[in-house]
Every structure is written in C-alpha cells, then in structure tokens.
Amino acid sequence: MEYVPATVIENRELAPGHGLLTLSLPEPQPEIKPGQFLHLRCDPGDKHSLMRPFSILDANALDNTLSVYYKGLGRLSNHLFTVPAGTELDCLYPLGTGFPWQPDWRRVALVGGGVGLAPLLFLARHLEPYGERMQVTGFFGGASAPDLVPALLNDYDFPQQLATMDGSTGFAGTVVELFNGCEEYFDVVYTCGPNAMMRALQQVLAPAVPAYASLEERMACGVGACYGCVAAIKTGEETQNLRVCLEGPVFELRSVVFGT
C-alpha cells in the first residue's frame, strides 16, 4: 500500500479535547464501509513517529472528502488540534473490515462511547437512505455530559438515549445499564468503545441477537505486518490471536476474549 496525500479542509474543536477533522482526498475515492479506519500522519513535519489510527466518521464519494472525530489522548493526537486548513497529511485508507449487514436487519441498536462513537455514527449515516423502513437507536454513554460531545451528536437525526456516570445528562449510570433489557427488541447490535464497556455488554446480551464490535487497539503499521495489535478471538473451540488492523477491527462481539 502507498501513502495517500490528504489535504485538511477543516479542523475544528467540538469541545475541549475533542476535534473534527475533514480531509480532501484524491479521486477516485474507494468504497468505505462503516467500521473501517485510516492511518494518519498527525504531524507532517515528523516522518519518524508512527502514524495513528482513527475510525472514519463519514465519507462522501461525491466530493472526495472524509471526516474523523478525534480526542487529544497523546502527543500526536493533541498536535492535530494545531494543524491548519491547507496542510497535507499522509494517510492510508480504508483499512480493516467494516460492519456486516443483512437486509432483514431493520431494528438496529448502536451502543458506544468515547471515540467509539465515530464508526457507529458513520453506520447511522449509512442507513439513512432506508428512511422509515429502518429503525436506528443510539445508546451512548460517558463519564459526564461533555464526554457525549453534543456538538457532534446533534448533527444526527435518529433516537438517542444517553447515559452519564455522574447523572449530568440522561440516565445516571453506565450505557450498558441503560441498554440492559432492551436488546430483545433489536435485530442486531453494533458497539464500539472502551473494552470494559464492551465486555459488560457481552455479558448481558440475549443469545439470539447478533452483535458486532469494532475494537480499539494500539497500532504500529496498520496493515497487518507487525502483529502489534492482536486480540484474542474465539473461533470454534480454539482461541486465536488475530490482527485488529487486518482481520478486524470488527469482530462478532461474543467471539472476543476481553482481558480482565
């Protein structure tokens, strides 16, 4: 794979520590599926540090743009806040597997939090053309109201149930506590967020409901060469270490062996 030059056309702060980056990409744009990610060089002047993985928030093949929701979690992701429009950044995209889909899944639950909101919101946007034939409900959680990033969620017109640990917005408690007991209404559940959240969701899901998780792991190469982002995945009676960047990041939720 070769690096692709991406030009920053907008970079704005949604809330302290939360940003939205919009990139212009060369034509033609390949098909991009919800759940896939890109590898981005956050500082164009730093050719020695590793690129960083970001879930894709949205993609528009008509104008060849792609957007990323990011949080300042380290040196390079914090540097992104300083990158002005017009800057050219190297990237690799689209990487990994997307969320699976079946035509008869019409009642969809999205359960997530943190930067895990990005692939879930991309999926919600992807399902918009179905209109009233599709019922999408978001269950989103955070520690407090700012973690839910209203400037981001308000751009999406589908039912959202919110949870905060401090009770400052919506349900007081975890998003899994909010969702628990609702799963039998849905045809499929998609999730992305902290591993502790997805492990808790795994434990309360009804056996008959299909569920898929987009995992978050530290990555080096992003293309499967270094085996630095493996996750324990059950395949039949065995457990294998599979690469989140290549075989994932989307796996069947019940197949993931989360660490304690």
N, C-alpha and C positions, 0 to 999 in steps of 0.2 A: 504494500500500500504506500501511497505517496501523500505527503502533507498537501493540504489544500489551503490557499490563501483566503482568509475570510476578513472582510472589512467591517469594522464596527460602524453601524449607522445610528445606534442609540445605546446609551448606557446610563441608566437612571437608578437612583436609590429609591426603593419602595418603602423602606423603613430602616432605622439604624441597623446596620449589619446585614441588610437584605437588598439584593440588586437584581435588575432585569437587563440582560444584555441581548441586543438584536444585531445579527450579523447578516451581511450580504455575501452570498456565495456564488461561485462561478456556475454558469449554465453548462449542461442541464443538471438540475437537482435530481439525485436518485430518489427512489421511493424511501420514505422514512416512516417507520412504524412506531406507535406509542410504546414506550418501554425501552427503546434504543437510546444510545448515548453518543456523545462526541468526546474526543480527547482534544484539549485546548492548551496552547501555549499562552499562559496568562500574562507574561512579560515579554514583549517582542525583543527586548534587549538582552534577555537571559536565555542563551542557547544551551546551557549546561544543565539546568534543572529539568526534572521530569515534567512532562505535560500533565494536566489534571483532567479527570473525567467529570462530566456534567450530564445529568439527564436532560433530554430535549423537552422543552416546554411546549413548543409549537414550531411548525414548519409550513411555509407557503411556497408551493412549486410555481405559482403564477409569477411572483416577483423574486423568487430565489432568495428568500430570507429564512432565517432560523433564529429562534429565541431560546435563551437559557435563563432560568431562575437560579441565583446563586446566593450563598451565605459566606460571610467572611469568617472562615474557620482556621486559616493558617496564613503563612507569609504570602503565597502566590494568589490565593483566592481573595485576600484582602487587597492585594495590588490591583486586582481587576477594577475596583471602585475608582481608581485613578486613571484608567485608560480612556482617552477621549475619542469622540467620533472621528472617523477617518483613519484610525490606526488599523494596520493589517496584522492579523494574528494567524499563526499556523494552526491547522486543526486536521483531525482525522474523523470522518463521519460517513454514514451512520455505522455504529459499531454494536455488536451484540444482537441478541434476539429480541423481538417485540412480544407484546401480549398476544396470546392466541385468542381466536374468536370463532364462534359458531353462530349461524344465522338465527337459531331459535333462542339464543340468549337475549332476552328483551328487558329483563329487570336486573339492573346492574348496580352493584354496590362498590364504591371506592372508599377504602379505609386507609388513612395515612396521616402523616405529619412531617414537619421539618422540610428538608429539601425533597423528601419523598412525595411532596405534593406535585412536583413537576410532571412525572410520567402519568400520574392519574388525571391531571387536568388536561394533558395532551390527549389522553384517551377520551375524556368527556367531549373535547372539541371534535375529535374524530367521529364521534357518534351523533353529533348534532344533525347531520342530514337525514337521519331516520325520523326526526320530528317526534310527533306524539306516539309513534309506534315503539319508541324506546323510552324506558323509564330509568334514568340515572340518578342515583342518590349518593351524595358525598358525606362521609363521616370523617371529620378532620379534627385533629387534636394537637394541643401544645401545652407548654407549662403555664402560659398566661396569654392574654389577648394579643399582645404584639407578635407572638410566635405564629399566629394564624394569618398574619400579613393581609389585613383587609384590602389593601391596595391591589393585591393580586387576586384574591378570591372574588372580589366584587365585579371582576370582569367576566364572570361565568354565570350563566343564567340557567342553573339547574338546582334542585333542592339540596341544601347543605345543612347537616346537623353538626354542631360544633361542641367541643369539649375542652375545658382547661383545668389543669390540676389545681389552680388557685380559685377557680369558680368565677373569674372575672368576666368570662363570656360563656354562655351556653351551659351545658351540663358540667357539674363540678366533679371531676374525676378523669379517668383515662378514656381515650377514644374507644378502646376495646370494651370497657364497661358500658359505654354508651351504646355500642353496637350489639353487645351480647343479647341474644334472644330475638334479634331481627333477621338473622341470616336465612331462616327458612322461607322468607318471603322472596328472596332473590334467586335468580337463575345462575349467577356467577358472582364471585367476589374477587376484586383486584386490590392489592395492597403494596405499599412502599413506605418505608420509614425506618426508625431505629429497630435493630434486631430484637430488643426486648419487647417492643410493641408487637412485632410480627409473631414472635414466639407465643405471646399471650393470646393473640388472635387464633393461632394454630390450635390452641388448647380448647377454645370454646366453639369452634366451627362445627356445624352439623355435618355428619359424614357424607351426606348425599349432595352437598353443594360444592361444585367445582371452585377452586380458589388458586390464584396465581400471585406470586410475589416477585417484585423487582428488587434484587438485593443490592446493597451498597457495600462496597469493599474498597480498601486502598489498592491502587493500581500503579504499575510501573509502565509497561509497554502498551497495554490496552488492546493488544491484538493476539494474545494467547501464546506469545513466545517465551515469556519469563516464568510462568506458573506462580506468580506472586500474589494472585488474588483468588486462590482456590476456596471453595466452600464444600462442606460435607453434604452430599446429596444421596439419598436412598434410591437405588434402582433395583427393584425386586427385593431379594433377600440381602443384597450387598449394599455397602455404603462406599461411594467413590468421591474422590476429591476432584471436582470439576471446576473449570476456569469461569469465573463470573463474567469476565470480559468477552469470552468466546462462546462457551456453551450457555451462558446466561446473558444478561443479568436476570432474565425471567425464568423462574422455575415453578413447578407445581408446589404450592405452599406446604402441603403435607409431606413432601419429599425432603424438605430442608431440615438438616440436623443443626439446630442452633446451639451454640455454646452456652454453658451455664454462667 
